[in-house]
Amino acid sequence: MAQYINEPDFPSEFNSFLYSMRHPNRPLPDNLEARVNFSGRIQVFHSAVNRFYAPSDLCGPCGMYRQRIRCNPSWYGNSRHDTVFVVQDEDQAGMRGMLIARIHLLFSFVDYETDEGGKTVQCALVSWFLPASDQRDPDTGMWTVKPEGTRMRRPVQVIPLKSIARGAHLLPKYGVGILPDYITHINALDEFQTYFVNPYIDHHCHEFLSE
């Protein structure tokens, strides 16, 4: 799996997630590989449907909104890895309680070492866009984020799918001069140092980030 998605850190991050899920009150041990045992199957999905309450959107029945988040290796001839809002602190409103993540894999597995005797766990492998500032950009009023790591190596992490609040849209923070021809919508999320979090993608996202 790690070779197929070209993410060599996936096995270790999966083990870290599995141990933290089974032992939420314990720190990760040094001998993690010896402490985690998993030999089951992993099911991979190319999209997930997110449903959330958006009373400002009149198109949804009773204020419910349905959004499809994609992580597809073949999307109109190219790969597609959507960005999402991930809840970090439910007590903090707006961006102060969230981070932006880019999805590299959507998957699920069954963990039999639980009290339920077999629990299906839905997850995502993501890389992070960290806050570039603790304040909004003074010129645009938008929050800014920057990719974690370097262009050649982005750290990844396994997170529970239920921690994803909704899809996000990032806009590159352009510099001066002419944009090189090789930059397209396919690689734009890899080529810039800073991005704006776009609050105008829809009405709900604008309210979502207005806090």
Stockholm file with secondary structure:
# STOCKHOLM 1.0

chainA/1-211         MAQYINEPDFPSEFNSFLYSMRHPNRPLPDNLEARVNFSGRIQVFHSAVNRFYAPSDLCGPCGMYRQRIRCNPSWYGNSRHDTVFVVQDEDQAGMRGMLIARIHLLFSFVDYETDEGGKTVQCALVSWFLPASDQRDPDTGMWTVKPEGTRMRRPVQVIPLKSIARGAHLLPKYGVGILPDYITHINALDEFQTYFVNPYIDHHCHEFLSE
#=GR chainA/1-211 SS CHHHHTCTTHHHHHHHHHHHHHCTTSCCCTTHHHHCCCCSCEEEESEEEEEEECTTCTTSGGGEEEEEEEEEEEETTEEEECEEEEESCTTSCGGGGEEEEEEEEEEEEEECSSTTSSEEEEEEEEEEEEESCSSCCTTTCCCEEEESSCSSCCCEEEEEGGGEEEEECEEECCCSSCCCTTCCTTTHHHHCSCEEECTTSSHHHHHHTCC
#=GC SS_cons         CHHHHTCTTHHHHHHHHHHHHHCTTSCCCTTHHHHCCCCSCEEEESEEEEEEECTTCTTSGGGEEEEEEEEEEEETTEEEECEEEEESCTTSCGGGGEEEEEEEEEEEEEECSSTTSSEEEEEEEEEEEEESCSSCCTTTCCCEEEESSCSSCCCEEEEEGGGEEEEECEEECCCSSCCCTTCCTTTHHHHCSCEEECTTSSHHHHHHTCC
//
